Amino acid sequence: MKLFTPVKIGGLELRNRVVMPAMHLGYCRNGFVTPRLTEFYRARAKGGAGLIIVGACSIDEQSIASMIKLDDDKYIPGLAQLTEAVHKEGSSIAAQLFHPGRYAFSFLDGIQPVAPSELASRITGQKPRALTVAEIKNTIENFARAAIRAKKSGFDAVEIIAGTGYLVSEFLSPVTNRREDEYGGDFERRMKFGLEVAAQVREAVGPEYPVLFRVSGNEFMAGGNSLRETSVFCTRLEQTGVNAFNVTGGWHESQIPQITMAVPRGAYTYLARAVREAVQVPVLACNRINDPLLAEEILQNGEADLIGMARAMIADPDLPAKAAAGREHEIRPCIGCNQGCLDAVFAIQPVSCLVNPQAGREYEKECWPAARPKKVLVVGGGPAGMEAAKVAAERGHDVTLWEKNNRLGGQLILAATPPGREEFTAFVGYLTSELTRLGVKVALGRDGDEHNIIAFGADAVIMATGAAPAALPLAAAHGPNVVQAWDVLDKRATVGRRVVIIGGGAVGCETAAYLARKGTIDAETLYFLALNEAENWERLKELATRGTKQITLVEARQSLGADIGMSSRWIILQELRRYGVRVMTGAKVTAIDDRGVAVEHNGDEKLLEADTVLLAVGSHPVAELCEKIKEKLPEVYMAGDAVTPRNALEAVRQGYLAGTIL
């Protein structure tokens, strides 16, 4: 595979073309490297990455305590330990030099954000202070000073982040740069800051040391820069001595999804291709590339020279090694859920991973393998049960798993039903394959009860029996026109034309999005009609977004999706608007009958006519069986929703812990 051939960035030769781009992890302590950070990256280097870019590494006081810092020599010893650990495993390592600009969070450090102009971002809502020319010059020098420290710390290269809405891109963009001096105005003057950063960093580190730039191929901001401007900027950067370009898409404020599972795999590769056609140095493609076969196709097509796989390598640090050995089926797949990574970053929490409970915990000592092999029974084949069975088998136990349904996956199957959420099934597929590989005996259609669980004679039992959907405390909430949303997502129930969904959490919102697409044209038809100019664009948009169902979503709280992560919530709400779902918040359901749903809303009584009423009002744990058997067996553990309903990230983590405690 071309993916595993060497490639050069300047004078630096990488062992392969797999790059782990920088991502804030939240593992540092007051800017200092910690064992947690070092062991996280050591694992990715050991797993075969060609280049690891760490960061973001702040160049001045605009930072947060859990971020890597490069604004003082005192950080060099810890960074040197990090680079040494990565080098020992055969990978190269680069430091991403970072200034947040108007994206800084002043409530964390008390420092007002600075930017080219005094324009607040939608991310923070904080108004930055415009930099003076003298401060601009000093900031450029800070980039150069940080680059020198990176070189002294043993980093093989530096990368300047000039995209995603941070300071360099704020100077470049007409959206955020309203200056009228030498650093603002026309495109030539807006490029000046970035070009001077590149030139001064190059001068500081010398002619042979690799310098990379990470750019947004398209800002996806109204009135912002497009591929045309980015390509020109990269051409000019190349002339200053930049050795490679890392091409991403959009800003954090962009209203177009960038890295969630709603984005097709490799969707933004075209941005890297355009930059590659404009420059003579290597170009890296990234965003939603989590499959080595897709990565290989991109390289073979000549769309990029290197492949960025950040979240994919959080999910599986051994991805390159497994792919190089032909063990692609063993790769733990990133599913683009963002629950443990981007949502955690926005919440100022350390990064974890839904599909990899060990991510960020590589430094912890674990009891592996088991001191004494046991006969283990896992009851329940949802994410918690499957993860528990997998881990227990890896540790040497003899494991059997019972699942009462005729398939594994539990609520992950339901979560994968709405369009754009299909990748949850990839995780189910991985866990299923792992159970087979590890020799776990899986019995489908096997419902556990008190007698057969005890009769099985296990040394230890893990109860991962999940949750059941909750009902409304209304007399007519079980009528013929009332259906649980779970049954619709599981395709066990059908609905009429007029649908009222009660409950605006994740399940209600995703069920609404699923039903709203019924009767719309699919992507292949849209492509065919558009390419052949069969309809104008407005008609095509209508055909793609107006289905055959009339859907009303009712929520008692004043907002929807309170249990949806920040990185995905806005996308789901945008879909509901796009597909014409009627939303009613602050509404109390008072009755359900064969006509529909009666609600109190803004002091008025209203009847929402419905052919079908869907309930999405939460869930409750299925724990009664565990209570019956735990006094009769030596070891009984609970995991996942059987303990209390939770999101998938927490359920998988609990399954993992149950497997390690045996």
N, C-alpha and C positions, 0 to 999 in steps of 0.2 A: 504494500500500500504506500502511496506517495505520502500519506499522513505520517509515516514513520521513517521518512528520509530526512537527512540533515538539511539545514538551511542556515544561511548567514544573515545576520543583521549587522551591517558594518563589518567590523572584524570579529564579531562574536558568532561562533558556530553553535547552533542548537542541535541537540541529538535527534529531535523530531519537530514536527510542526504543530504540536498541541500546546496551546498557551492557556494558562489560567489567568485571566485578567484580574485587575485589582477590584476588590470589593471590601467595603468597611465591614469588619467583623465584630467590633466591640469587645475585643479580648485584651486590650492594653490597660495598663494602670497608670494614670497620670502621664500618658504619653510614652511610657516605657514598655519595651517588649516583655512579655510574660511567658512562662513555660507553656501556657495554653496556646498562645499564638505560634510559638516555635514548633510545638508538636503537631499542630494542625497543618502547618506548611511542610514539615518533615514528611508527614504521611502522603501528601500530594506529590512531593518530589520522589519519594520511594515508589509511588504508584506510576511513575513514568512520564510526568509532564516534561516537555522540552524547556519551557520558560514559565516561571511563576512571577507575576507582577503583583507586588504587595502594596497595600495602601487602603485608603488614601493616606499619604504622609504629609502632614501639614507643614508649611514653610514659615509660619509666623504664629502669632497668638490666636488667630482665628481658628479654633479647634475645639474638640471636646475631649474629655479625659480618657475615654476608651479608644481614642484614635492614635495611630502611630505618629510620632512627632520627629521632625528633622530640623527644628529651628535652634538647636543648641548642641554643642559637642557632647554634652552629658549623656545623650541618647546613643552615642556611637557604640559603646561596649555591648549593650544589649542587642543592637542591630547586627553587630559583628557575629554574635552567637547565632542569630537567626540565619544569616547568610552562610555561615559555616555548616550549620545543620543541613541546609538545602543542598549545598555543594557536595557534601559527603554522600548524598543519595543520587548524585549525577545530574541534577537539574541546574539550569541557570536561573538567576533571580534578578529582578529589576524593582526599583522603587518608583512609585507614582507620586509625583510632586503635585501638591494640591492646595488650592485656595478656594474656599467656598463662595466668596463674593456675597451676593445678597441672600444666598441660601444658608448662611450662618444662623445659629440659634442663640440669640443674645440672652435668652432666659437661662441658658446653661452656664454661661461664663460671664455674663454682665457686660460684654463688649458689643457695642453697636456694630452691625454688619456694615461693610463698605462695598462699594460697587462703582461702576463708571458714572451712573446717574442715580438720582434719588427716586427709584421706582421699586415699590414693594413687590415681592413674589407672591404667587398664590399658595406656595408651599408653607411659608412662615407667616405671611401677613405683616411682616415687619418692614419698616421703611429704612433702607440703608442710607449711609452718609456717602456723598460723592467724594471720591479720592481727589486730592490735589495732585498737580503734576509732580511735585516733590515726592509725595507718597507713592505715586505710580513708579517713579524711578527706584525708590527704595524697595518696593515690592518685587520689581524685576531683579534687583540685586539679591533679594531673599530667595528667589527661585535658584539663582546661581549658587548661593551659599549652601542651600539644601542639597544641591546636586553634588557639590564637593564632599559634603558629609556622607552622602550615599556612597560615593566612590570610596571614601576612606573606610566605610563600614563593610566593604566587600561586595557591594551590589555590582552586577555585571553590566548594568545599564540603568538609565532613568527614563521615565515616561512622564510627560507633562500632560495633564488632563486639560484639554481645550474644548471640551464638549459638555453635554448633559446639563448645561445651564449654569456652570460654575464660572469663576471670574474671567478666565481667558475668553470663553465663549460669550460672556456678557459684553466684553469690549467689542467682539466681532459682530454682534447682532444689532440691527437697527431697532429691535424690540426693546433692548435694555440700554443701549448707548445713545444718549441724546446730547452728548457733549458737543461743544462748538470749538474746541481747541485742537491741538495736533493729534489727539487721541480719539477724536470723534468726527462725525460728518459723513463723508463719502466712504466707500468700501476700502479704499486705499488707506485712509487714516484709521479706520476701525481695525484694520489688520495690524497696525503699527505695534500695539501692545504685545500681541502674540509673537510677532516676528522678532521683537526685541528680546522677549523672554528666550526664544529659541537661540538667538545669536549669543546672548550673554551666557546661557547655560553651555553652549558649545565652547565658548572661549574659556569658561571655567574648568571644564573637564578635559579639554584637549581634543585634538583632531581625531583620535582613534576610538574614543569611548562612545559606545552606542547611545543615541538619543532618539526616543520614540515620542510621537504625539498621538493622543487619543482625541478624535474629532467626532462630531455629530454629522453624519453624511447629509442629513436634512434635519433642521431643528424641529420641524412639525409644529411651528408656532406661527400664528397669523401674523403676516408681515415680516417673518423671519427669513433667515438664509436657507437656500435650497442647495441641492447638489452642485449647481453651477458655481455658486460662491465658495462652497467647501472645496471643490476641486481646484479652484484658483488659489485659495489659501494654502492648500497642501503643496501645490507647485512652488509657491514662494517659500514655504517652509523647507522644502527639499533643497532649494538654492542656498539656504542658510546652514545646511549640513544635517538636517534631520534624516535619520537612517531607516525609519519605518513608520507606518501609520496604522493605528488601531481604530477601525471605523465602526461606530455605533450609530444609533438613530435617536433623534428626539431629545427633549429635555425632561426633567422630572415633572415639569408643568404641562407637558404636551397632552393634548386630549385624544391622542392615538395610542393605544396600548403598545408597549415595547417588549416586555419580557414575561407576561403572564401566559397561561396556557391557551388563552383566546387567540394568541398570535400564532399563525402557522409556523412550523419549524423552518428556520432559515429564511423567513420572509424578508429580512432586511439585507440579505447578501448582495442585492443589487446596488446598495450604497457602496459597499467595498469594491465591487466590480468597477463602478464609475471612477472612484479615486484611483484604482489600480491602472486604469486606462490613461490617467492624467500624470502619473509619476513613474519613476524608474526604480524605486526602492520597494522592498516587500510591503505588502498590505495584509492586514489581519481582518478577517470577517468574524462577527460575533452576533449575539442576540438570538436566543432560542435555537442554538445548535447543540443538541444533547445526544446525538447519535453519531458514532464514528463512521458509519456507512454514508450518512449525509455529508459529513465533513470530507470524506474522501471524494464524493461526487463534486463538491464545490471546488476542491483542488484540481481534480481532473478536468473540470470545465474551464479552468483558467480564470475563475472569478476572484480568487484570493490566493495568497502564498502561505498563510498561516491561519489557524482556526482557534478562536477564543471560546473556551468552554468553562465559564466560571461556576455557575450553579450546578452544572453537570458534574463538576469535580468536588463540589461540596457533597453532592449526593453519593458519589462513588470516587474516592481518592485513587482507586486502582483502575479507573476507566482506561487510560492509555495502555497499561500493561495487559489488561484483559483483552482489549481489542487487538493488540499486536500478537497475542497468542491465539487468536481465533476463538476467544471465549466471550463473544459479544452477548450471548444469552445470559451470562452471569453478571452483566453490568446492572447495577442498581440505578434505575432511570430517574433523572430529574423530570418532574411532571409539570414544572412551571406554576406550582400552586402559590409560591411566595410566602407561605404561612410562617416558615421558620427563618427566612432570609430577609427579604425586603420589608415585610411587615415588621419584623423585629428591629430593623434599622430605623424605620420611621418612629417606632415606639422607644427608641434609645435603649434597646435591649441587646444582649449578645445574640449572635446568629446561631441558629440551629437548623435542623432539616427534618421535614415530615418523613421522608423515605429513609433517612439515615440517622437513627437516634444517637450514633456515636460522634456525629459531626460536632466539633468544638469540644469534645470530651476525650480526645486522643491521649491527653496527659493523665487521665485517671487510670488507676490500676484496677484490673478486673480479675475475677476468679475464673480463669479460662485455661485449660479445660476444667470440667467439674471434678471435684475431689472423689466423688463416688457416683458412677452411672446409675440412673434411676429409671424406672418405668413410669412414664409421664403421660397423662391424658389431658388434652386441651379440648374444652367444650366450647365451640363457637369458632366459625371460620371467617370472621371479619378481620379488619386490619390488625387489631390487638391480638387476636388469637393466632393469626398466621405468623405474625412477627414473633410471638412467644414460642410457637412451635419451631420456627426456624432457628432461633437463638439456642433453645434447649437442645436441639439436634446437633447444632454446631459444637456444643460443649460436650457432646458424647452421650447424651441421654437417649433412651429408646422411647420415641415419641409417637403417639397416636392422636389424631385430631378428628373430632366429630363435628359435622355441620348438618343442621336439620334441613336446610334447603338443598336444592340439587346443584348448587354452584357455590364457589368461594367468593369472598369479597365484601360481604355485608353491605354497609351503607356506602362504601366506595363505588359500588355498582350504581346506586341511585345517584350519587354525586356526579357520575360520568355521563348521565343521560342528557342533560341540557347541552345544546350545541356549544362548542368551544370548551367543554369540560371533559372531553373524551379521554384525556391523558391519564385520568385516574385509573383507567383500565390497564395502563402500562405497568403500574405498580402492582396491581392484582396479578397480572401475568408474570411479573418477576417473582413475586412471593410464591406463586403456584409452582413455577419452575424450580425454585430453590427447595421447596418441600420435597419435590420429586428427587432432585439431585442428592439431598441429604437423607433420603430414605424414610421420611415421615410417612406413616400409614394414614391416609386420608379416607374417611368414610363419609360420603355425602348421603343426604336423606336419613341421617342417623340423629334422632332427637334424644338427648340425654335426659334421664329422669333419676330420681333418688336411688332407685333399685339397680338400674343397669350401670350407673356410675360406680356405685359401691361394689357391685359384682365384678367389675372390670379388674379390680385389684391393683390399682396404680399406687406407686409410692407417693406420687404427688399429682394433684389435679389443679389445672389453671382454668378458672371459670371466666370465659370471655363471651358471655351470652348476650351482650349488647343492650340495646334499648328498644322500646316500643313507642310508637307515636301516641301523643296525648290526645285526649278528647276534650270537647267543650262541655262545661256543666250546664247544658241546656237540654230540655226534654226532647226537642226535635233534632238534636245533633247526630242522630243515628238513623235518619230517614233514608228513603230510597235514593234521594238525590244528593246525599251527603257522602263524600268519599275522602279518604285520607290522601294527602299529597304524595306520601310514600308509595301508595298503590298505583298512582298515575305514573310516577317516575319509574316504577318497576314494571310498568305496562300490564298490570293486573286489572286495571280499570280504565274505562273510556269516559269521555266527558261530552257534554252537549255544546251548542254554539255559544251560549251565554254562560260564562264561568265567573264565579266569585270565589276568590281565595282569601281565607281568613288567616292572617298571620304574615307579617312582613319581614321575618328574619331570613336567613340564608335559604332555607328550604322553600319558603313561600316565594321569594324573589326568583329563585332559579326555576321553580315550577312554572311561574308566570312567563319567564323568558322561553322556556321549553314549549309551552302551549302557544305562545304568541307567534312562533315560527310555523305553526301548522298552516299549510296552504301557500306558503311563500315559495318562490323559485329557489332552487339550490345553486351552489356556486358554479357547477358545470353549466347549467342552463344560463345563468347570468353571463358567464364568460362567452358562451356561444352567441347569445343575443347581442352582447356589446360588440364583439369582434365583427359580427356581420351587420352592425348598425341597424338591427331589426326594429329597435325602439330608441327613442331619445333617452338621455340619461335620467331625466326626472321620472319618466315612466318606469325605467328599470329599477330605480330606487324604490318606487312604490311597490312594484312586483316583489322586490326582495324584502320588504319590511311590513307589508300589510297582509296578514293571513286571514283565515276564515273564522277565527274565534274572537269574541268580544270578552275581554278579560278585565276584571276589576280586582285590585289588590287592597285589602282592608287591614290596617294596622292600628292598634290601640295607642301606641306611642306616637310621638310627633315626627319621627324619622324612620326610614326603612334601613334594613341591613345592619343593625347594630352589632350583630355577631359576625360580620364579614370583615376580613382584614382590609387595612387602608389601601393597599396596592390593588385590590380587586373590587372593592365596594363601588368606587366611582364608575368602573367599567360596567358592572351589572346594572347600576341605576341608569347609566347612559343607554344600555340596551333596552331597558323597559320604556324609556322615552321614545327611543327610535322605533320600537315595534308597536307603539300606540297603546300600551297598557295603562289603563286608568288607575290612578293611585289615590287612596283616601286614607290619610293619616289622622291620628287623634280621633278615631272612630270606635265606638263601643258597640259590639254586637249584642242586641237584645233578644232576638228571636230568629229562628230558621223555620220555614215551612215550605210547602210545595211551590210557592210563588218565588221564593228567593230568601234574601237575608235582610232583616230589619236592623238598622243601625241608628245610634245617636251620634250626630256630627254637627259641631258648631251650634249646639242647642236645638237642633231640629231632628225630628224623626224621619228617616228615609227608608224606602224599600228598594233594595237593589235586586232587580229581577234576575233570576238565574235558572238555567236548566240543570246546572250542576254546581254544588257547593264543595269546595275543597278545604280541608282542615290542615293547617301547617302551624300548629300552636305549641310546638315543642315536643319533648319526649320524656320518658321516665325509664330508669334502669330496670332491667330484668334480672333481679337479684334474689328472688325468693328461693330458687333451687340451691343456691350457694349457702343460704342460711340453714337449709335442711341437712346438708351433708357435711358442713365444716366441723361439726362435733363428732362425726363418725369416721373421719379419715385423718391420717396423721398430718398431712400437708395439703392445705387448700388455699389457693391464692385467687384474687380477682384482678381483672385487667380491663381497661377500656371503658365503654359506656356502662358496663355492668356495675362499675363503681359509682359513676355519675356521668350523665351525658356530657360529652366534651367534643372538641374538634379532633380531626384526624391526626394532627401532629401529636397531641397529648395522648391519644389512644395508642398510637404506634410506640411512643416512648414508654408507656405503661406496659405494653406487651413485651418490649425489650427488657425492661427491668424484671418482669415476672420470669422471663427465660434465664436471666442471670442469677436470680436469687436461689434457684434450686440447688 
